[in-house]
Amino acid sequence: MHFSRSLRRLEADHHYRQTVVPIMLVGLLGLWAVWLTFARISIYATSATARLEVTRENQPVDAPVSGRVAVALPPAGRLVHAGDILLEFDAAPERLEQSRLLARVTPSSHQMQALRDEIAAQERAVQEEIGSAAAATAEAGARAREAQSRAEYAAEEATRLASLQRNGLVPELEALRAAKLADQRRSEAETSAFAASRLTSDLQASREDRLARIARLHSEIAAIEGTRSEALAGSDRLGYDISQRVVRAPMTGVLAETATVKPGSVVRAGDRLATIVPEGTLKTVAFFTPSTALGRIRPGQRARVRLEGFPWTQYGATNASVTAVAGEVRDGKVRVELALMPDSSDLPLQHGLPAEVDVQVDELSPLAMVLRTAGQRLRVNAAGPSATPALP
């Protein structure tokens, strides 16, 4: 009895296994088919060549001139503000030459002022001489006319007495005396006329001498002004040279790198002195191969950034979004810029850190991935062993 009961139980278990196991297999196959068809797997394009940068471009600082360093650069990592002095070259020779030129400017100003004062005095003297000459000429002319009148009167008197003497009415001596007086008056009139003419000539010559003196003074002022302008131009040029020997920060930021220069070192024009990283939002710059990026990476796609030296299992990754994709290939790479998401992880983000970037370029079901991979392998086999399969 016990044996028959055990036999029936074994037959029931066998029947159960034949019924349930197929049902479970069919269920598992159904679930696998659903997952294979409707599940989504993200496809990433990866670049191991990436770094963090600020959104604004770095500002290199180069030596504007050649010279010997007087004040060295501050150390890297220091925050500097626009206009801060970064480095100074020795400018002692230029400053001495500028002082020598400026020393010529102040005396020249005094000299020109003295010459202008003399010109003003000469011009006043000319105006005074013009008035005096008019009065003196009028007076000399009056004296000449008066002498001429006396000469004419004496000549008439001598003529009248000569006529009376010929008629025996006056003595001969009186007539002779009148003739001599007439000659004397005529000589006096001629002398007065010559004196008036000479006075006019002397006054004109004196005026011309003063005008010539004024012209010479103007010429001296022009020469001094030329020398003064030349000295000022030389001083301005030296001032510019001195300003070029003081290297200032062109913008506010952090010194990312500085050249190893000490006081006394000689630097040539164009040598890189430092690089300033401006303050701003960080971004990620990655470089992809053209076959990976062109046509597949587009602005708006999601990405994740992992920093080298910070294991992602411990620090995680930072979410990002593609903002720009270069349209041209440079040095065999395509530049892609990504903006970091505000929900960043605990990673110590700072400029210059190397990173790896994964950009989500597509989402496929497992079935589509299997079919795509199979199709690619068939094309590779048909094309020959030299063909290279494309990325999924």
ABEGO torsion letter per residue (X at the ends): XAAAAAAAAAAAAAAAAAAAAAAAAAAAAAAAAAAAAABBBBBBBBBABBBBBBABBBBBBBBABBEBBABBBBBBGBBBBBGBBABBBBAAAAAAAAAAAAAAAAAAAAAAAAAAAAAAAAAAAAAAAAAAAAAAAAAAAAAAAAAAAAAAAAAAAAAAAAAAAAAGABBAAAAAAAAAAAAAAAAAAAAAAAAAAAAAAAAAAAAAAAAAAAAAAAAAAAAAAAAAAAAAAAAAAAAAAAAAABBBBABBEBBABBBBBBBGBBBBBGBBABBBBBBEBBBBBBBBBAAAABGABBBGBBBBBBBBGBBAAAAEBBBBBBABBBABBBGGBBBBBBBBBABBBABBBBBGBBBBBBBBABBBBAAAAAAAAAAAAAAAAAAEAABBBBBX
